[in-house]
Amino acid sequence: MAADQPPEARLDGEGNPIDDQPLIERTIDQWPLALVLLGLVTGLVVLSFYDFRAGSIILGVAIIFGAALRMVLPRDRAGLLAIRSRPVDLVTMFGLGITLTTVAVLIPPAR
């Protein structure tokens, strides 16, 4: 290998480049997804043990928060929140979050 040529990228079995970044750094880079998952887990706990309506609202708000993060963060910083193109991700997450929150608010309280 000549000194003036850059090293070749390592490839996995499917031909995708292998990221040489350590596992800890790759995990820390997923903070947007971690925040959304924390909100989802909190919502599920509240839904299961406290109140259906409050838990559902927390779930919806967590999904809307994920959509907002996807909207403002570039693709390389959004991590695993960036699944498809930005418009598809935003329509899907905002739609799901708003629908879930609206249904949770409109359901009459238990008697």
N, CA, C and O atoms as a printed pandas DataFrame, in Angstrom:
     atom_number atom_name residue_name chain_id  residue_number  x_coord  y_coord  z_coord
0              1         N          MET        A               1    0.848   -1.165    0.000
1              2        CA          MET        A               1    0.000    0.000    0.000
2              3         C          MET        A               1    0.894    1.228    0.000
3              4         O          MET        A               1    1.833    1.327    0.790
4              5         N          ALA        A               2    0.598    2.146   -0.878
5              6        CA          ALA        A               2    1.394    3.366   -0.978
6              7         C          ALA        A               2    1.021    4.305    0.161
7              8         O          ALA        A               2   -0.105    4.281    0.659
8              9         N          ALA        A               3    1.985    5.135    0.566
9             10        CA          ALA        A               3    1.775    6.041    1.691
10            11         C          ALA        A               3    0.786    7.148    1.352
11            12         O          ALA        A               3    0.174    7.708    2.261
12            13         N          ASP        A               4    0.608    7.483    0.087
13            14        CA          ASP        A               4   -0.271    8.581   -0.280
14            15         C          ASP        A               4   -1.719    8.140   -0.479
15            16         O          ASP        A               4   -2.577    8.988   -0.721
16            17         N          GLN        A               5   -2.021    6.856   -0.386
17            18        CA          GLN        A               5   -3.378    6.370   -0.556
18            19         C          GLN        A               5   -4.041    6.190    0.817
19            20         O          GLN        A               5   -3.420    5.672    1.746
20            21         N          PRO        A               6   -5.304    6.622    0.940
21            22        CA          PRO        A               6   -5.992    6.411    2.226
22            23         C          PRO        A               6   -6.275    4.929    2.424
23            24         O          PRO        A               6   -6.421    4.187    1.453
24            25         N          PRO        A               7   -6.353    4.493    3.689
25            26        CA          PRO        A               7   -6.661    3.083    3.940
26            27         C          PRO        A               7   -8.071    2.762    3.456
27            28         O          PRO        A               7   -8.963    3.610    3.488
28            29         N          GLU        A               8   -8.251    1.540    3.013
29            30        CA          GLU        A               8   -9.565    1.118    2.549
30            31         C          GLU        A               8  -10.491    0.918    3.740
31            32         O          GLU        A               8  -10.069    0.483    4.812
32            33         N          ALA        A               9  -11.760    1.244    3.530
33            34        CA          ALA        A               9  -12.755    1.083    4.595
34            35         C          ALA        A               9  -13.038   -0.399    4.792
35            36         O          ALA        A               9  -13.117   -1.162    3.830
36            37         N          ARG        A              10  -13.190   -0.794    6.052
37            38        CA          ARG        A              10  -13.571   -2.177    6.344
38            39         C          ARG        A              10  -15.053   -2.325    6.082
39            40         O          ARG        A              10  -15.833   -1.420    6.378
40            41         N          LEU        A              11  -15.446   -3.455    5.531
41            42        CA          LEU        A              11  -16.839   -3.694    5.184
42            43         C          LEU        A              11  -17.376   -4.892    5.943
43            44         O          LEU        A              11  -16.651   -5.848    6.217
44            45         N          ASP        A              12  -18.673   -4.826    6.284
45            46        CA          ASP        A              12  -19.284   -5.986    6.917
46            47         C          ASP        A              12  -19.728   -6.963    5.834
47            48         O          ASP        A              12  -19.409   -6.771    4.661
48            49         N          GLY        A              13  -20.454   -8.000    6.211
49            50        CA          GLY        A              13  -20.852   -9.038    5.272
50            51         C          GLY        A              13  -21.760   -8.560    4.158
51            52         O          GLY        A              13  -21.831   -9.193    3.105
52            53         N          GLU        A              14  -22.469   -7.433    4.375
53            54        CA          GLU        A              14  -23.379   -6.915    3.360
54            55         C          GLU        A              14  -22.757   -5.794    2.537
55            56         O          GLU        A              14  -23.430   -5.210    1.687
56            57         N          GLY        A              15  -21.499   -5.487    2.771
57            58        CA          GLY        A              15  -20.827   -4.453    2.007
58            59         C          GLY        A              15  -20.942   -3.059    2.599
59            60         O          GLY        A              15  -20.539   -2.085    1.962
60            61         N          ASN        A              16  -21.489   -2.944    3.816
61            62        CA          ASN        A              16  -21.611   -1.653    4.476
62            63         C          ASN        A              16  -20.333   -1.355    5.242
63            64         O          ASN        A              16  -19.719   -2.267    5.796
64            65         N          PRO        A              17  -19.919   -0.077    5.282
65            66        CA          PRO        A              17  -18.695    0.237    6.035
66            67         C          PRO        A              17  -18.882    0.000    7.528
67            68         O          PRO        A              17  -19.954    0.261    8.074
68            69         N          ILE        A              18  -17.854   -0.488    8.175
69            70        CA          ILE        A              18  -17.875   -0.743    9.612
70            71         C          ILE        A              18  -17.392    0.510   10.315
71            72         O          ILE        A              18  -16.343    1.062    9.980
72            73         N          ASP        A              19  -18.167    0.953   11.293
73            74        CA          ASP        A              19  -17.812    2.140   12.058
74            75         C          ASP        A              19  -16.769    1.744   13.103
75            76         O          ASP        A              19  -16.995    0.827   13.893
76            77         N          ASP        A              20  -15.634    2.431   13.105
77            78        CA          ASP        A              20  -14.568    2.121   14.051
78            79         C          ASP        A              20  -14.745    2.835   15.393
79            80         O          ASP        A              20  -13.893    2.719   16.274
80            81         N          GLN        A              21  -15.830    3.562   15.548
81            82        CA          GLN        A              21  -16.094    4.271   16.785
82            83         C          GLN        A              21  -16.383    3.257   17.895
83            84         O          GLN        A              21  -17.117    2.297   17.660
84            85         N          PRO        A              22  -15.830    3.441   19.093
85            86        CA          PRO        A              22  -16.074    2.498   20.193
86            87         C          PRO        A              22  -17.556    2.408   20.542
87            88         O          PRO        A              22  -18.321    3.341   20.295
88            89         N          LEU        A              23  -17.945    1.287   21.112
89            90        CA          LEU        A              23  -19.338    1.014   21.441
90            91         C          LEU        A              23  -19.914    2.064   22.383
91            92         O          LEU        A              23  -21.060    2.478   22.208
92            93         N          ILE        A              24  -19.153    2.500   23.368
93            94        CA          ILE        A              24  -19.641    3.499   24.323
94            95         C          ILE        A              24  -19.995    4.798   23.600
95            96         O          ILE        A              24  -21.043    5.384   23.868
96            97         N          GLU        A              25  -19.143    5.250   22.697
97            98        CA          GLU        A              25  -19.410    6.496   21.969
98            99         C          GLU        A              25  -20.601    6.339   21.035
99           100         O          GLU        A              25  -21.402    7.262   20.896
100          101         N          ARG        A              26  -20.728    5.173   20.390
101          102        CA          ARG        A              26  -21.888    4.947   19.528
102          103         C          ARG        A              26  -23.168    4.938   20.342
103          104         O          ARG        A              26  -24.205    5.403   19.870
104          105         N          THR        A              27  -23.110    4.416   21.551
105          106        CA          THR        A              27  -24.285    4.371   22.412
106          107         C          THR        A              27  -24.654    5.768   22.903
107          108         O          THR        A              27  -25.833    6.121   22.930
108          109         N          ILE        A              28  -23.667    6.561   23.288
109          110        CA          ILE        A              28  -23.922    7.921   23.756
110          111         C          ILE        A              28  -24.500    8.775   22.636
111          112         O          ILE        A              28  -25.286    9.684   22.900
112          113         N          ASP        A              29  -24.128    8.503   21.403
113          114        CA          ASP        A              29  -24.646    9.260   20.263
114          115         C          ASP        A              29  -26.140    9.018   20.045
115          116         O          ASP        A              29  -26.760    9.723   19.248
116          117         N          GLN        A              30  -26.722    8.053   20.724
117          118        CA          GLN        A              30  -28.143    7.743   20.568
118          119         C          GLN        A              30  -29.002    8.425   21.640
119          120         O          GLN        A              30  -30.074    7.926   21.981
120          121         N          TRP        A              31  -28.540    9.559   22.169
121          122        CA          TRP        A              31  -29.283   10.238   23.230
122          123         C          TRP        A              31  -30.689   10.668   22.815
123          124         O          TRP        A              31  -31.577   10.644   23.668
124          125         N          PRO        A              32  -30.956   11.062   21.561
125          126        CA          PRO        A              32  -32.351   11.416   21.235
126          127         C          PRO        A              32  -33.301   10.228   21.406
127          128         O          PRO        A              32  -34.392   10.371   21.957
128          129         N          LEU        A              33  -32.881    9.069   20.934
129          130        CA          LEU        A              33  -33.714    7.881   21.086
130          131         C          LEU        A              33  -33.865    7.513   22.556
131          132         O          LEU        A              33  -34.944    7.091   22.974
132          133         N          ALA        A              34  -32.815    7.663   23.340
133          134        CA          ALA        A              34  -32.875    7.334   24.770
134          135         C          ALA        A              34  -33.886    8.229   25.496
135          136         O          ALA        A              34  -34.619    7.754   26.364
136          137         N          LEU        A              35  -33.929    9.515   25.148
137          138        CA          LEU        A              35  -34.905   10.410   25.772
138          139         C          LEU        A              35  -36.331   10.002   25.427
139          140         O          LEU        A              35  -37.204    9.989   26.296
140          141         N          VAL        A              36  -36.565    9.674   24.176
141          142        CA          VAL        A              36  -37.906    9.259   23.757
142          143         C          VAL        A              36  -38.291    7.948   24.441
143          144         O          VAL        A              36  -39.418    7.808   24.918
144          145         N          LEU        A              37  -37.374    6.997   24.493
145          146        CA          LEU        A              37  -37.663    5.720   25.163
146          147         C          LEU        A              37  -37.919    5.911   26.653
147          148         O          LEU        A              37  -38.759    5.219   27.228
148          149         N          LEU        A              38  -37.207    6.838   27.283
149          150        CA          LEU        A              38  -37.449    7.140   28.690
150          151         C          LEU        A              38  -38.872    7.666   28.882
151          152         O          LEU        A              38  -39.559    7.285   29.829
152          153         N          GLY        A              39  -39.308    8.542   27.979
153          154        CA          GLY        A              39  -40.685    9.029   28.044
154          155         C          GLY        A              39  -41.699    7.926   27.820
155          156         O          GLY        A              39  -42.734    7.886   28.485
156          157         N          LEU        A              40  -41.408    7.022   26.881
157          158        CA          LEU        A              40  -42.319    5.913   26.617
158          159         C          LEU        A              40  -42.417    4.969   27.811
159          160         O          LEU        A              40  -43.510    4.530   28.168
160          161         N          VAL        A              41  -41.293    4.658   28.425
161          162        CA          VAL        A              41  -41.305    3.775   29.601
162          163         C          VAL        A              41  -42.053    4.445   30.752
163          164         O          VAL        A              41  -42.827    3.796   31.455
164          165         N          THR        A              42  -41.821    5.737   30.940
165          166        CA          THR        A              42  -42.539    6.467   31.991
166          167         C          THR        A              42  -44.044    6.427   31.737
167          168         O          THR        A              42  -44.831    6.199   32.656
168          169         N          GLY        A              43  -44.433    6.648   30.493
169          170        CA          GLY        A              43  -45.846    6.598   30.139
170          171         C          GLY        A              43  -46.450    5.230   30.377
171          172         O          GLY        A              43  -47.574    5.121   30.869
172          173         N          LEU        A              44  -45.712    4.181   30.032
173          174        CA          LEU        A              44  -46.219    2.823   30.245
174          175         C          LEU        A              44  -46.357    2.496   31.729
175          176         O          LEU        A              44  -47.307    1.826   32.133
176          177         N          VAL        A              45  -45.417    2.967   32.538
177          178        CA          VAL        A              45  -45.501    2.731   33.980
178          179         C          VAL        A              45  -46.713    3.460   34.563
179          180         O          VAL        A              45  -47.478    2.888   35.340
180          181         N          VAL        A              46  -46.878    4.731   34.180
181          182        CA          VAL        A              46  -48.027    5.495   34.672
182          183         C          VAL        A              46  -49.328    4.856   34.189
183          184         O          VAL        A              46  -50.289    4.744   34.950
184          185         N          LEU        A              47  -49.354    4.440   32.928
185          186        CA          LEU        A              47  -50.544    3.802   32.355
186          187         C          LEU        A              47  -50.882    2.513   33.097
187          188         O          LEU        A              47  -52.053    2.236   33.358
188          189         N          SER        A              48  -49.876    1.736   33.432
189          190        CA          SER        A              48  -50.110    0.438   34.064
190          191         C          SER        A              48  -50.501    0.541   35.534
191          192         O          SER        A              48  -51.371   -0.198   35.996
192          193         N          PHE        A              49  -49.869    1.447   36.271
193          194        CA          PHE        A              49  -50.036    1.455   37.713
194          195         C          PHE        A              49  -50.832    2.630   38.265
195          196         O          PHE        A              49  -51.251    2.600   39.422
196          197         N          TYR        A              50  -51.047    3.670   37.450
197          198        CA          TYR        A              50  -51.700    4.847   38.010
198          199         C          TYR        A              50  -52.983    5.190   37.264
199          200         O          TYR        A              50  -54.080    4.967   37.775
200          201         N          ASP        A              51  -52.847    5.730   36.058
201          202        CA          ASP        A              51  -54.015    6.252   35.354
202          203         C          ASP        A              51  -53.857    6.043   33.857
203          204         O          ASP        A              51  -52.843    6.414   33.264
204          205         N          PHE        A              52  -54.872    5.447   33.260
205          206        CA          PHE        A              52  -54.850    5.188   31.819
206          207         C          PHE        A              52  -54.700    6.473   31.017
207          208         O          PHE        A              52  -53.882    6.549   30.100
208          209         N          ARG        A              53  -55.483    7.471   31.362
209          210        CA          ARG        A              53  -55.474    8.725   30.605
210          211         C          ARG        A              53  -54.126    9.445   30.715
211          212         O          ARG        A              53  -53.569    9.860   29.699
212          213         N          ALA        A              54  -53.608    9.596   31.906
213          214        CA          ALA        A              54  -52.328   10.290   32.090
214          215         C          ALA        A              54  -51.195    9.540   31.396
215          216         O          ALA        A              54  -50.343   10.156   30.757
216          217         N          GLY        A              55  -51.182    8.229   31.518
217          218        CA          GLY        A              55  -50.143    7.437   30.863
218          219         C          GLY        A              55  -50.201    7.547   29.355
219          220         O          GLY        A              55  -49.166    7.636   28.695
220          221         N          SER        A              56  -51.415    7.540   28.800
221          222        CA          SER        A              56  -51.566    7.671   27.350
222          223         C          SER        A              56  -51.126    9.047   26.868
223          224         O          SER        A              56  -50.531    9.173   25.797
224          225         N          ILE        A              57  -51.417   10.070   27.650
225          226        CA          ILE        A              57  -50.977   11.419   27.282
226          227         C          ILE        A              57  -49.457   11.506   27.320
227          228         O          ILE        A              57  -48.852   12.120   26.442
228          229         N          ILE        A              58  -48.838   10.905   28.318
229          230        CA          ILE        A              58  -47.366   10.911   28.389
230          231         C          ILE        A              58  -46.780   10.172   27.188
231          232         O          ILE        A              58  -45.791   10.623   26.611
232          233         N          LEU        A              59  -47.375    9.046   26.807
233          234        CA          LEU        A              59  -46.908    8.315   25.623
234          235         C          LEU        A              59  -47.001    9.192   24.372
235          236         O          LEU        A              59  -46.051    9.268   23.593
236          237         N          GLY        A              60  -48.133    9.844   24.183
237          238        CA          GLY        A              60  -48.314   10.703   23.019
238          239         C          GLY        A              60  -47.331   11.866   22.998
239          240         O          GLY        A              60  -46.772   12.193   21.951
240          241         N          VAL        A              61  -47.124   12.483   24.144
241          242        CA          VAL        A              61  -46.182   13.607   24.224
242          243         C          VAL        A              61  -44.757   13.129   23.957
243          244         O          VAL        A              61  -43.981   13.846   23.325
244          245         N          ALA        A              62  -44.404   11.953   24.418
245          246        CA          ALA        A              62  -43.064   11.413   24.152
246          247         C          ALA        A              62  -42.853   11.198   22.653
247          248         O          ALA        A              62  -41.775   11.476   22.130
248          249         N          ILE        A              63  -43.871   10.708   21.973
249          250        CA          ILE        A              63  -43.760   10.501   20.526
250          251         C          ILE        A              63  -43.676   11.841   19.800
251          252         O          ILE        A              63  -42.907   11.983   18.850
252          253         N          ILE        A              64  -44.462   12.827   20.240
253          254        CA          ILE        A              64  -44.392   14.168   19.640
254          255         C          ILE        A              64  -43.015   14.780   19.895
255          256         O          ILE        A              64  -42.458   15.445   19.022
256          257         N          PHE        A              65  -42.469   14.556   21.085
257          258        CA          PHE        A              65  -41.122   15.046   21.396
258          259         C          PHE        A              65  -40.087   14.403   20.467
259          260         O          PHE        A              65  -39.164   15.074   20.004
260          261         N          GLY        A              66  -40.242   13.103   20.197
261          262        CA          GLY        A              66  -39.351   12.433   19.254
262          263         C          GLY        A              66  -39.449   13.027   17.858
263          264         O          GLY        A              66  -38.442   13.175   17.166
264          265         N          ALA        A              67  -40.659   13.364   17.450
265          266        CA          ALA        A              67  -40.845   13.990   16.144
266          267         C          ALA        A              67  -40.199   15.373   16.105
267          268         O          ALA        A              67  -39.603   15.760   15.100
268          269         N          ALA        A              68  -40.324   16.112   17.205
269          270        CA          ALA        A              68  -39.693   17.431   17.260
270          271         C          ALA        A              68  -38.165   17.312   17.192
271          272         O          ALA        A              68  -37.504   18.102   16.519
272          273         N          LEU        A              69  -37.615   16.317   17.894
273          274        CA          LEU        A              69  -36.168   16.092   17.811
274          275         C          LEU        A              69  -35.760   15.731   16.389
275          276         O          LEU        A              69  -34.746   16.216   15.885
276          277         N          ARG        A              70  -36.548   14.884   15.747
277          278        CA          ARG        A              70  -36.251   14.486   14.357
278          279         C          ARG        A              70  -36.322   15.690   13.425
279          280         O          ARG        A              70  -35.593   15.750   12.435
280          281         N          MET        A              71  -37.201   16.656   13.736
281          282        CA          MET        A              71  -37.368   17.814   12.889
282          283         C          MET        A              71  -36.168   18.767   13.001
283          284         O          MET        A              71  -35.742   19.340   11.998
284          285         N          VAL        A              72  -35.631   18.937   14.199
285          286        CA          VAL        A              72  -34.580   19.939   14.388
286          287         C          VAL        A              72  -33.165   19.381   14.273
287          288         O          VAL        A              72  -32.238   20.134   13.975
288          289         N          LEU        A              73  -32.977   18.091   14.501
289          290        CA          LEU        A              73  -31.635   17.520   14.447
290          291         C          LEU        A              73  -31.306   17.041   13.033
291          292         O          LEU        A              73  -32.171   16.497   12.346
292          293         N          PRO        A              74  -30.057   17.240   12.596
293          294        CA          PRO        A              74  -29.675   16.670   11.302
294          295         C          PRO        A              74  -29.652   15.148   11.375
295          296         O          PRO        A              74  -29.607   14.572   12.462
296          297         N          ARG        A              75  -29.683   14.505   10.220
297          298        CA          ARG        A              75  -29.790   13.047   10.156
298          299         C          ARG        A              75  -28.681   12.340   10.946
299          300         O          ARG        A              75  -28.946   11.339   11.612
300          301         N          ASP        A              76  -27.460   12.841   10.881
301          302        CA          ASP        A              76  -26.360   12.162   11.575
302          303         C          ASP        A              76  -26.435   12.347   13.089
303          304         O          ASP        A              76  -25.858   11.545   13.824
304          305         N          ARG        A              77  -27.127   13.379   13.581
305          306        CA          ARG        A              77  -27.273   13.587   15.021
306          307         C          ARG        A              77  -28.562   12.970   15.569
307          308         O          ARG        A              77  -28.668   12.733   16.773
308          309         N          ALA        A              78  -29.540   12.708   14.698
309          310        CA          ALA        A              78  -30.822   12.149   15.151
310          311         C          ALA        A              78  -30.689   10.679   15.521
311          312         O          ALA        A              78  -31.552   10.128   16.205
312          313         N          GLY        A              79  -29.623   10.050   15.077
313          314        CA          GLY        A              79  -29.406    8.649   15.428
314          315         C          GLY        A              79  -30.492    7.750   14.882
315          316         O          GLY        A              79  -30.879    7.856   13.718
316          317         N          LEU        A              80  -30.978    6.863   15.732
317          318        CA          LEU        A              80  -31.976    5.885   15.299
318          319         C          LEU        A              80  -33.386    6.458   15.194
319          320         O          LEU        A              80  -34.314    5.730   14.845
320          321         N          LEU        A              81  -33.567    7.744   15.487
321          322        CA          LEU        A              81  -34.856    8.375   15.204
322          323         C          LEU        A              81  -35.027    8.594   13.699
323          324         O          LEU        A              81  -36.148    8.719   13.205
324          325         N          ALA        A              82  -33.914    8.638   12.984
325          326        CA          ALA        A              82  -33.957    8.831   11.534
326          327         C          ALA        A              82  -34.024    7.461   10.870
327          328         O          ALA        A              82  -32.998    6.819   10.646
328          329         N          ILE        A              83  -35.226    7.023   10.562
329          330        CA          ILE        A              83  -35.410    5.708    9.957
330          331         C          ILE        A              83  -35.580    5.841    8.455
331          332         O          ILE        A              83  -34.906    5.162    7.682
332          333         N          ARG        A              84  -36.479    6.715    8.050
333          334        CA          ARG        A              84  -36.760    6.918    6.632
334          335         C          ARG        A              84  -36.385    8.346    6.283
335          336         O          ARG        A              84  -35.533    8.944    6.940
336          337         N          SER        A              85  -37.006    8.889    5.268
337          338        CA          SER        A              85  -36.752   10.298    4.950
338          339         C          SER        A              85  -37.412   11.160    6.032
339          340         O          SER        A              85  -38.329   10.721    6.726
340          341         N          ARG        A              86  -36.930   12.373    6.154
341          342        CA          ARG        A              86  -37.452   13.266    7.191
342          343         C          ARG        A              86  -38.966   13.476    7.085
343          344         O          ARG        A              86  -39.654   13.378    8.102
344          345         N          PRO        A              87  -39.517   13.762    5.892
345          346        CA          PRO        A              87  -40.978   13.961    5.832
346          347         C          PRO        A              87  -41.773   12.733    6.275
347          348         O          PRO        A              87  -42.785   12.869    6.963
348          349         N          VAL        A              88  -41.338   11.561    5.897
349          350        CA          VAL        A              88  -42.059   10.342    6.291
350          351         C          VAL        A              88  -41.974   10.144    7.800
351          352         O          VAL        A              88  -42.972    9.815    8.441
352          353         N          ASP        A              89  -40.791   10.343    8.369
353          354        CA          ASP        A              89  -40.641   10.221    9.820
354          355         C          ASP        A              89  -41.521   11.220   10.557
355          356         O          ASP        A              89  -42.179   10.865   11.535
356          357         N          LEU        A              90  -41.539   12.472   10.092
357          358        CA          LEU        A              90  -42.311   13.502   10.774
358          359         C          LEU        A              90  -43.810   13.244   10.691
359          360         O          LEU        A              90  -44.515   13.366   11.692
360          361         N          VAL        A              91  -44.302   12.888    9.508
361          362        CA          VAL        A              91  -45.733   12.613    9.365
362          363         C          VAL        A              91  -46.131   11.428   10.238
363          364         O          VAL        A              91  -47.167   11.458   10.901
364          365         N          THR        A              92  -45.309   10.395   10.236
365          366        CA          THR        A              92  -45.620    9.204   11.028
366          367         C          THR        A              92  -45.625    9.508   12.522
367          368         O          THR        A              92  -46.581    9.167   13.218
368          369         N          MET        A              93  -44.573   10.144   13.020
369          370        CA          MET        A              93  -44.474   10.373   14.465
370          371         C          MET        A              93  -45.446   11.441   14.944
371          372         O          MET        A              93  -46.103   11.259   15.969
372          373         N          PHE        A              94  -45.550   12.564   14.215
373          374        CA          PHE        A              94  -46.523   13.573   14.635
374          375         C          PHE        A              94  -47.941   13.024   14.561
375          376         O          PHE        A              94  -48.745   13.267   15.461
376          377         N          GLY        A              95  -48.257   12.292   13.508
377          378        CA          GLY        A              95  -49.595   11.717   13.374
378          379         C          GLY        A              95  -49.926   10.775   14.502
379          380         O          GLY        A              95  -51.005   10.859   15.088
380          381         N          LEU        A              96  -49.002    9.867   14.819
381          382        CA          LEU        A              96  -49.230    8.912   15.903
382          383         C          LEU        A              96  -49.332    9.619   17.249
383          384         O          LEU        A              96  -50.221    9.313   18.045
384          385         N          GLY        A              97  -48.430   10.562   17.510
385          386        CA          GLY        A              97  -48.434   11.271   18.792
386          387         C          GLY        A              97  -49.676   12.102   19.001
387          388         O          GLY        A              97  -50.268   12.079   20.080
388          389         N          ILE        A              98  -50.083   12.845   17.967
389          390        CA          ILE        A              98  -51.276   13.686   18.085
390          391         C          ILE        A              98  -52.526   12.818   18.210
391          392         O          ILE        A              98  -53.416   13.125   19.003
392          393         N          THR        A              99  -52.597   11.744   17.436
393          394        CA          THR        A              99  -53.759   10.852   17.518
394          395         C          THR        A              99  -53.862   10.216   18.897
395          396         O          THR        A              99  -54.944   10.192   19.484
396          397         N          LEU        A             100  -52.765    9.707   19.419
397          398        CA          LEU        A             100  -52.784    9.066   20.735
398          399         C          LEU        A             100  -53.165   10.054   21.823
399          400         O          LEU        A             100  -53.964    9.731   22.702
400          401         N          THR        A             101  -52.605   11.250   21.774
401          402        CA          THR        A             101  -52.918   12.262   22.781
402          403         C          THR        A             101  -54.379   12.702   22.688
403          404         O          THR        A             101  -55.051   12.862   23.707
404          405         N          THR        A             102  -54.864   12.894   21.466
405          406        CA          THR        A             102  -56.255   13.310   21.275
406          407         C          THR        A             102  -57.227   12.242   21.784
407          408         O          THR        A             102  -58.194   12.561   22.476
408          409         N          VAL        A             103  -56.975   11.000   21.448
409          410        CA          VAL        A             103  -57.854    9.915   21.910
410          411         C          VAL        A             103  -57.821    9.829   23.435
411          412         O          VAL        A             103  -58.858    9.623   24.066
412          413         N          ALA        A             104  -56.642    9.984   24.026
413          414        CA          ALA        A             104  -56.537    9.906   25.489
414          415         C          ALA        A             104  -57.323   11.024   26.167
415          416         O          ALA        A             104  -57.909   10.815   27.229
416          417         N          VAL        A             105  -57.337   12.207   25.560
417          418        CA          VAL        A             105  -58.060   13.320   26.149
418          419         C          VAL        A             105  -59.569   13.160   25.954
419          420         O          VAL        A             105  -60.354   13.530   26.827
420          421         N          LEU        A             106  -59.970   12.608   24.807
421          422        CA          LEU        A             106  -61.399   12.522   24.499
422          423         C          LEU        A             106  -62.116   11.345   25.145
423          424         O          LEU        A             106  -63.345   11.354   25.212
424          425         N          ILE        A             107  -61.412   10.352   25.614
425          426        CA          ILE        A             107  -62.063    9.213   26.266
426          427         C          ILE        A             107  -62.669    9.691   27.583
427          428         O          ILE        A             107  -61.986   10.314   28.396
428          429         N          PRO        A             108  -63.953    9.398   27.791
429          430        CA          PRO        A             108  -64.562    9.844   29.050
430          431         C          PRO        A             108  -63.945    9.130   30.246
431          432         O          PRO        A             108  -63.551    7.967   30.147
432          433         N          PRO        A             109  -63.862    9.825   31.370
433          434        CA          PRO        A             109  -63.271    9.196   32.559
434          435         C          PRO        A             109  -64.148    8.053   33.073
435          436         O          PRO        A             109  -65.365    8.048   32.886
436          437         N          ALA        A             110  -63.502    7.092   33.720
437          438        CA          ALA        A             110  -64.225    5.948   34.282
438          439         C          ALA        A             110  -65.089    6.399   35.449
439          440         O          ALA        A             110  -64.730    7.328   36.172
440          441         N          ARG        A             111  -66.220    5.744   35.628
441          442        CA          ARG        A             111  -67.125    6.144   36.728
442          443         C          ARG        A             111  -66.993    5.222   37.885
443          444         O          ARG        A             111  -67.672    5.400   38.896
